Amino acid sequence: MAAEMLSAAGHAVTVFEAMPTVARKLLMAGKSGLNLTHSEDYENFVHRFGTAEPRLRTALDAFTPAMLRDWAVGLGQETFTGTSGRVFPTVMKASPLLRAWLSRLEMQGVVIKTRHRWTGFTGDSLRFETPAGPMTATFDAVLLALGGASWPRLGSDAAWAPWLAEKGVVVSPFRPANCGFDVDWSETFRERFAGDALKSVVAISSTGAFPGEFVVTRHGVEGSLVYAHSAALRDQLDETGKASLIVDLAPGRTVERLGRDLSKLGRKESFSNRLRKGAGLSGVKAALLRELFPDISSLPADLVAVRIKHAEIPLARTRPIDEAISSAGGVAWQGVRDDYMLEKLPGVFVAGEMLDWEAPTGGYLLTACFATGKAAANGIATWCRQGLSDRADQ
């Protein structure tokens, strides 16, 4: 995005890409349809960025979800809004958009050098490892857009963190975001139900109560509904060593109604039949109740109803960061100017997921990456103009 903005303004731009091809993470996101952004009310949208909202707000205002959709149309990619409010290209792929984008960059004179991995600074120059051996490059301004720590196989491995720290740039520790959690399932439950989805439930944490579904895994729990709560649950685990995901297994019924419906069934009915007939629960939902509350079959109907509406899954730990969709942590905001230049390194700008912010899945991550890329490009353009002006004065 920064290369597009700067080259359109007449600047000579070179993109150094560590991998053999560009935008591998974008293509990976496209495997599930390329969720570009979200259609919800803009004020709600910006609140999804939590404590980073005040710093991201100006960039997001200058490249809103509506502007992003217009940009995609300009590359020949119409978009549509799914039932969840998420926005996708009509073709449900990333590759057509990427091809059109790279063609635009080529027409605007952008040079892309693949297999050029940045390895730090040599004086005021950038140092790279390339197929031809080490090389250095000088610059008027540079944008570092190196990603977080959650996709090492696609290049986002946070290897850059110590190189910036050596220059006095504060880097907050990386932590998994939009991640799954380990649960100490019994071997019986794990073997029988790993891979099954808990559908049409509501999950509850300090973040709020959201409907959806998630998956039981051999290790614990995964899926979009878990990711919606992952930041709050991760922080609670870090702070107290304990956290639980609360699940309402029958969101369409009240505790009182469940209690009445269950109490109508006599004790001659098996507990499985009582759950199925009285609460509409079977399969993995019924098994989860037994897993969490081993004595539940002996409880009176009103207490069973409470357990159904408040099934508390104790979480042991987050899954490893290299399994997470995204990461929290990165370059701390206090060392970044409003124009996205590093205070400690004049002429060096940062954007994207290497900055210390996080957001849920649903198009928020990509939108903020695009928006910070554009904002950093504006900062670079101003920096370069000031440099030309200073040289002219001299």
C-alpha positions as CSV (number, residue, x, y, z in Angstrom):
1,M,0.0,0.0,0.0
2,A,2.8,2.4,0.8
3,A,4.6,1.6,-2.4
4,E,1.4,2.3,-4.3
5,M,0.9,5.7,-2.7
6,L,4.5,6.8,-3.0
7,S,5.1,5.7,-6.6
8,A,1.8,7.4,-7.6
9,A,3.3,10.6,-6.2
10,G,6.4,10.3,-8.3
11,H,8.8,8.7,-5.8
12,A,11.2,5.9,-6.8
13,V,10.3,2.9,-4.7
14,T,11.9,-0.4,-4.2
15,V,10.2,-3.2,-2.2
16,F,12.6,-5.8,-0.6
17,E,10.8,-9.1,0.0
18,A,12.4,-11.8,2.0
19,M,10.3,-14.6,0.5
20,P,10.6,-16.0,-3.0
21,T,7.2,-14.4,-3.9
22,V,5.3,-11.5,-2.5
23,A,2.2,-11.3,-0.3
24,R,2.2,-14.9,0.9
25,K,0.2,-14.0,4.0
26,L,-2.4,-12.3,1.9
27,L,-2.7,-15.4,-0.3
28,M,-3.0,-17.5,2.8
29,A,-5.8,-15.3,4.0
30,G,-7.4,-15.7,0.6
31,K,-7.8,-19.4,1.1
32,S,-10.8,-18.7,3.3
33,G,-12.2,-16.0,1.0
34,L,-10.0,-13.0,1.8
35,N,-11.9,-11.2,4.5
36,L,-10.9,-7.6,3.5
37,T,-12.9,-5.6,6.0
38,H,-16.1,-5.4,7.9
39,S,-19.4,-3.6,7.2
40,E,-20.5,-2.7,10.7
41,D,-21.0,0.9,11.8
42,Y,-17.7,2.7,11.6
43,E,-17.7,3.8,15.2
44,N,-18.2,0.2,16.3
45,F,-15.5,-0.8,13.8
46,V,-12.8,1.5,15.3
47,H,-13.6,0.4,18.8
48,R,-12.5,-3.1,17.9
49,F,-8.9,-2.0,18.2
50,G,-9.1,-1.5,21.9
51,T,-6.3,0.5,23.6
52,A,-4.6,1.2,20.2
53,E,-7.7,2.9,18.8
54,P,-6.5,6.5,19.7
55,R,-3.2,5.9,17.8
56,L,-4.8,4.1,14.8
57,R,-7.8,6.3,14.5
58,T,-6.3,8.9,12.2
59,A,-5.0,6.2,9.8
60,L,-8.3,4.4,9.8
61,D,-10.2,7.7,9.2
62,A,-8.1,8.2,6.1
63,F,-8.7,4.7,4.8
64,T,-12.1,3.5,6.1
65,P,-13.7,0.2,5.2
66,A,-15.7,1.9,2.6
67,M,-12.6,3.4,1.0
68,L,-10.9,0.0,1.1
69,R,-13.9,-1.5,-0.9
70,D,-13.6,1.3,-3.4
71,W,-9.9,0.6,-3.8
72,A,-10.6,-3.1,-4.4
73,V,-13.2,-2.1,-7.1
74,G,-10.5,0.1,-8.7
75,L,-8.4,-3.1,-9.1
76,G,-11.3,-4.8,-10.8
77,Q,-12.5,-6.7,-7.7
78,E,-16.1,-6.2,-6.6
79,T,-16.9,-7.0,-3.0
80,F,-19.9,-8.4,-1.2
81,T,-21.0,-8.5,2.5
82,G,-21.6,-11.9,4.0
83,T,-24.3,-12.7,6.6
84,S,-21.8,-12.1,9.4
85,G,-21.1,-8.6,8.1
86,R,-17.7,-9.5,6.8
87,V,-16.6,-8.2,3.4
88,F,-15.1,-10.4,0.7
89,P,-14.1,-10.1,-2.9
90,T,-16.9,-11.5,-5.1
91,V,-14.5,-14.1,-6.5
92,M,-13.6,-15.2,-2.9
93,K,-9.9,-15.3,-3.8
94,A,-6.8,-13.2,-3.1
95,S,-4.9,-14.0,-6.3
96,P,-6.9,-11.9,-8.8
97,L,-6.6,-8.8,-6.6
98,L,-2.9,-9.4,-6.0
99,R,-2.2,-9.8,-9.7
100,A,-4.0,-6.5,-10.5
101,W,-2.2,-4.8,-7.7
102,L,1.2,-6.0,-8.7
103,S,0.4,-4.9,-12.3
104,R,-0.4,-1.4,-11.0
105,L,2.8,-1.2,-9.0
106,E,4.8,-2.3,-12.1
107,M,3.1,0.4,-14.2
108,Q,4.0,3.0,-11.6
109,G,7.7,1.9,-11.7
110,V,7.9,0.1,-8.4
111,V,10.9,-2.4,-8.3
112,I,10.3,-5.6,-6.3
113,K,13.4,-7.6,-5.2
114,T,12.4,-11.0,-3.9
115,R,14.7,-13.2,-1.7
116,H,16.2,-10.1,-0.1
117,R,16.0,-10.6,3.6
118,W,16.7,-7.6,5.8
119,T,19.2,-8.4,8.5
120,G,19.7,-5.1,10.2
121,F,21.7,-1.9,9.7
122,T,25.3,-1.2,8.7
123,G,25.8,2.3,9.7
124,D,23.0,4.2,8.0
125,S,22.5,1.6,5.4
126,L,20.2,-1.4,5.3
127,R,21.8,-4.8,5.2
128,F,20.3,-7.7,3.2
129,E,21.0,-11.4,2.6
130,T,20.4,-12.2,-1.0
131,P,21.0,-15.2,-3.4
132,A,24.1,-13.3,-4.6
133,G,25.4,-12.8,-1.1
134,P,25.2,-9.9,1.4
135,M,24.5,-6.4,0.1
136,T,23.6,-3.0,1.5
137,A,21.3,-0.3,0.3
138,T,21.0,3.4,1.2
139,F,17.7,5.3,1.3
140,D,16.1,8.7,1.7
141,A,13.4,7.0,3.7
142,V,12.5,3.3,4.5
143,L,9.3,1.7,5.7
144,L,9.6,-1.5,7.7
145,A,6.5,-3.6,7.4
146,L,7.8,-6.9,8.7
147,G,4.8,-8.4,10.4
148,G,4.4,-9.8,13.9
149,A,5.5,-13.2,15.2
150,S,2.6,-15.5,14.4
151,W,3.4,-16.7,10.8
152,P,7.2,-17.6,10.7
153,R,6.8,-19.9,7.7
154,L,5.4,-17.0,5.7
155,G,8.1,-14.6,6.9
156,S,6.5,-13.0,10.0
157,D,9.1,-14.4,12.5
158,A,9.9,-11.2,14.5
159,A,13.6,-11.7,13.8
160,W,13.8,-7.9,13.4
161,A,13.0,-7.2,17.1
162,P,16.6,-7.3,18.5
163,W,17.9,-5.2,15.6
164,L,15.5,-2.4,16.4
165,A,16.1,-2.8,20.2
166,E,19.8,-2.3,19.6
167,K,18.9,1.1,18.2
168,G,16.9,2.0,21.3
169,V,13.5,1.2,19.9
170,V,11.2,-0.3,22.6
171,V,9.6,-3.5,21.4
172,S,6.8,-5.0,23.6
173,P,7.0,-8.8,24.0
174,F,5.0,-10.7,21.5
175,R,2.0,-12.8,22.6
176,P,-0.5,-14.8,20.6
177,A,-3.7,-13.1,19.5
178,N,-6.8,-14.6,17.9
179,C,-5.6,-17.9,19.3
180,G,-6.9,-21.2,20.6
181,F,-6.4,-22.5,24.1
182,D,-5.3,-25.7,25.8
183,V,-7.9,-27.5,27.9
184,D,-7.1,-30.6,30.0
185,W,-9.8,-32.8,28.4
186,S,-10.2,-36.4,29.6
187,E,-8.7,-38.9,27.2
188,T,-12.2,-40.3,26.6
189,F,-13.7,-36.9,25.6
190,R,-10.6,-36.0,23.5
191,E,-10.6,-39.3,21.6
192,R,-14.3,-39.2,20.8
193,F,-15.0,-35.5,20.2
194,A,-11.8,-33.9,18.9
195,G,-12.8,-32.1,15.6
196,D,-16.5,-31.7,16.5
197,A,-18.0,-28.3,16.4
198,L,-20.2,-26.7,19.1
199,K,-22.7,-24.9,17.0
200,S,-25.4,-22.3,17.8
201,V,-23.9,-21.4,21.2
202,V,-23.1,-18.1,22.9
203,A,-19.6,-17.7,24.4
204,I,-19.1,-15.3,27.3
205,S,-16.1,-13.5,28.8
206,S,-15.2,-10.1,30.1
207,T,-15.3,-9.0,26.4
208,G,-19.0,-9.7,26.2
209,A,-21.4,-12.4,24.9
210,F,-21.2,-13.4,21.3
211,P,-23.1,-16.1,19.3
212,G,-21.4,-18.5,17.0
213,E,-19.5,-21.8,17.0
214,F,-16.1,-23.2,17.9
215,V,-14.3,-26.5,17.6
216,V,-13.2,-29.0,20.2
217,T,-9.6,-30.1,19.4
218,R,-7.2,-32.7,20.9
219,H,-5.5,-29.8,22.7
220,G,-8.5,-27.7,23.7
221,V,-10.7,-25.2,21.8
222,E,-10.3,-23.3,18.6
223,G,-12.4,-21.2,16.2
224,S,-13.8,-17.8,15.5
225,L,-16.0,-17.7,18.6
226,V,-12.9,-18.5,20.8
227,Y,-10.8,-15.9,18.9
228,A,-13.4,-13.2,19.7
229,H,-12.6,-13.7,23.4
230,S,-8.9,-14.6,23.2
231,A,-7.4,-11.3,24.1
232,A,-9.4,-11.0,27.4
233,L,-8.8,-14.7,28.2
234,R,-5.1,-14.5,27.4
235,D,-4.7,-11.4,29.6
236,Q,-6.6,-13.1,32.5
237,L,-4.3,-16.2,32.2
238,D,-1.2,-14.0,32.3
239,E,-2.4,-11.9,35.2
240,T,-4.0,-14.6,37.5
241,G,-3.0,-18.0,36.0
242,K,-6.7,-18.9,35.6
243,A,-9.3,-18.2,33.0
244,S,-12.5,-19.9,31.8
245,L,-14.6,-19.6,28.7
246,I,-18.3,-19.6,29.7
247,V,-20.6,-21.2,27.1
248,D,-24.4,-21.0,26.9
249,L,-25.4,-24.3,25.2
250,A,-29.0,-23.4,24.8
251,P,-29.1,-19.6,24.0
252,G,-32.8,-19.8,22.9
253,R,-34.1,-20.7,26.3
254,T,-34.1,-19.3,29.7
255,V,-32.9,-21.1,32.8
256,E,-36.5,-21.2,34.1
257,R,-37.8,-22.7,30.9
258,L,-35.1,-25.3,30.7
259,G,-35.7,-26.3,34.3
260,R,-39.5,-26.7,33.6
261,D,-38.9,-28.7,30.4
262,L,-36.3,-31.0,32.1
263,S,-38.5,-31.6,35.2
264,K,-41.4,-32.8,33.1
265,L,-39.3,-35.9,32.2
266,G,-39.4,-38.7,34.7
267,R,-36.3,-40.2,36.3
268,K,-37.1,-43.4,34.4
269,E,-35.7,-41.6,31.3
270,S,-32.0,-41.8,30.8
271,F,-30.1,-38.6,31.3
272,S,-29.1,-38.6,27.6
273,N,-32.8,-38.7,26.7
274,R,-33.7,-36.0,29.2
275,L,-31.1,-33.7,27.7
276,R,-32.2,-34.5,24.2
277,K,-36.0,-34.1,24.8
278,G,-35.9,-31.4,27.5
279,A,-33.1,-29.2,26.3
280,G,-32.4,-30.2,22.7
281,L,-28.8,-31.3,23.6
282,S,-27.0,-34.3,22.2
283,G,-23.7,-35.3,20.8
284,V,-20.8,-33.1,21.7
285,K,-22.9,-30.6,23.7
286,A,-24.2,-33.3,26.0
287,A,-20.8,-34.8,26.2
288,L,-19.3,-31.4,27.2
289,L,-21.7,-31.1,30.1
290,R,-20.7,-34.5,31.3
291,E,-17.0,-33.6,30.9
292,L,-17.3,-30.4,32.8
293,F,-19.8,-31.6,35.5
294,P,-19.2,-35.4,36.1
295,D,-22.1,-35.5,38.6
296,I,-24.6,-33.7,36.4
297,S,-26.9,-36.7,35.8
298,S,-27.7,-36.8,39.6
299,L,-28.5,-33.1,39.9
300,P,-32.1,-31.7,40.0
301,A,-33.5,-30.2,36.9
302,D,-33.1,-26.6,37.9
303,L,-29.4,-27.0,38.6
304,V,-28.9,-28.9,35.3
305,A,-30.5,-25.9,33.6
306,V,-28.0,-23.6,35.3
307,R,-25.1,-25.7,34.1
308,I,-26.5,-25.7,30.5
309,K,-26.6,-21.9,30.5
310,H,-23.3,-21.5,32.2
311,A,-20.9,-24.3,31.1
312,E,-17.5,-23.1,32.3
313,I,-14.5,-24.5,30.3
314,P,-11.3,-24.0,32.3
315,L,-8.4,-22.9,30.1
316,A,-4.9,-24.1,30.8
317,R,-2.8,-21.9,28.5
318,T,-2.8,-20.3,25.1
319,R,-1.7,-22.3,22.1
320,P,1.8,-21.5,20.8
321,I,2.2,-18.2,19.0
322,D,3.2,-19.8,15.7
323,E,-0.3,-21.3,15.6
324,A,-2.1,-18.0,16.2
325,I,-3.8,-16.0,13.5
326,S,-2.1,-12.8,14.7
327,S,0.1,-11.5,17.5
328,A,-0.1,-8.8,20.2
329,G,3.1,-6.8,21.0
330,G,5.7,-5.2,18.8
331,V,7.0,-1.7,18.3
332,A,5.7,0.3,21.3
333,W,3.6,3.3,20.3
334,Q,5.5,5.7,22.6
335,G,8.5,5.4,20.2
336,V,6.4,6.1,17.1
337,R,5.5,9.6,15.9
338,D,2.1,10.4,14.5
339,D,3.5,10.1,11.0
340,Y,4.7,6.6,11.8
341,M,8.4,7.4,11.9
342,L,10.5,6.0,14.7
343,E,11.6,8.6,17.2
344,K,15.0,6.9,17.5
345,L,15.6,6.4,13.8
346,P,14.9,9.5,11.6
347,G,13.8,8.4,8.2
348,V,12.7,4.9,9.3
349,F,9.0,4.3,9.4
350,V,6.9,1.3,10.6
351,A,3.5,0.0,9.7
352,G,1.3,-3.1,9.9
353,E,1.4,-5.9,12.5
354,M,4.9,-5.1,13.7
355,L,3.3,-2.3,15.7
356,D,1.8,-3.1,19.1
357,W,-1.9,-3.4,18.4
358,E,-4.3,-6.2,18.0
359,A,-7.9,-6.7,16.8
360,P,-10.3,-9.6,16.3
361,T,-10.7,-11.5,13.1
362,G,-13.4,-10.2,10.7
363,G,-11.4,-7.9,8.4
364,Y,-10.1,-5.6,11.1
365,L,-6.5,-6.8,10.8
366,L,-6.2,-6.4,7.1
367,T,-7.9,-3.0,7.2
368,A,-5.5,-1.6,9.7
369,C,-2.5,-2.9,7.8
370,F,-3.7,-1.2,4.7
371,A,-4.5,2.0,6.6
372,T,-1.1,2.2,8.4
373,G,0.7,1.5,5.2
374,K,-1.1,4.5,3.6
375,A,-0.5,6.7,6.7
376,A,3.2,5.8,6.7
377,A,3.5,6.6,3.0
378,N,2.1,10.1,3.8
379,G,4.7,10.5,6.5
380,I,7.5,9.4,4.1
381,A,6.3,11.8,1.4
382,T,6.4,14.7,3.9
383,W,9.8,13.6,5.2
384,C,11.2,13.5,1.7
385,R,9.8,16.9,0.8
386,Q,11.4,18.4,3.9
387,G,14.7,16.8,2.9
388,L,14.6,18.3,-0.6
389,S,13.7,21.7,0.9
390,D,16.6,21.5,3.4
391,R,19.0,20.5,0.6
392,A,17.8,23.4,-1.6
393,D,18.3,25.8,1.3
394,Q,21.9,24.6,1.7
